[in-house]
Amino acid sequence: MRISIDLPDDLLQQMDRLERDRARFLLLAVRNELRRRLALELQKSVDHPHPESRELAGLGLADWGDPDSGDDLLDPEAGIPVEWLPDLGWRRRTA
């Protein structure tokens, strides 16, 4: 996708001194800024977690159970057998 942006002349001159391909330079700059902002958002979330998240984090791994056992994760007998039919989508499996 193409976009058009206006930049001050002095900024373009600095950019041209460092990189011939303006599009590549701007692409890298935008990706770096997005990564920086996402990292800031994550840090805010870590520094100020939602009250329910803080409560769950305080439980510890022992309160969640043994992650290697798999005993409590799934009861195959509790589900309903289904199958995917291309024209109909998910349907209850018949026989």
Order of alpha helices (4+ residues) and beta strands (2+ residues): alpha-alpha-alpha-alpha-beta-beta
